[in-house]
Amino acid sequence: MSMFRAKKLDLGCFINVKVIRDHSKRKAFEAAEPERQALRYVIRNTTLPQRTRAVAQLQLTQMHCYTRPTQIRNRCLLGGKGRGVLRDFKMSRFNFRMQALAGNIPGVKKASW
């Protein structure tokens, strides 16, 4: 696991173990994505020999789990929470509400009708 941990964390949020792990997963995914795409192309190419495709599939399954896109989870930039995160703002519901009420998010205001 430590081989995937970044030497210097370029995070601007509250840091706990889950945030560090998610950051490591994102870096590992970014580094391994071209190789994953190439292997997936080889696997799906039906014109190639079956043995070549099987070897590529074996290599893909033996890659570390941190290189999978399904391992990445949206997390709040301010609090590190993994649930209730608004994609557009990358903040949890509570932090979004507090920032919006304070007027720190441009273009967002409390609804009234």
Secondary structure by P-SEA (a helix, b strand, c coil): ccccccccccccccccaaaaaaaaaaaaaaaaaaaaaaaaaaaacccccaaaaaaaaaaaaacccccccccbbbbbccccccccccccccccaaaaaaaaaaccccccccccc
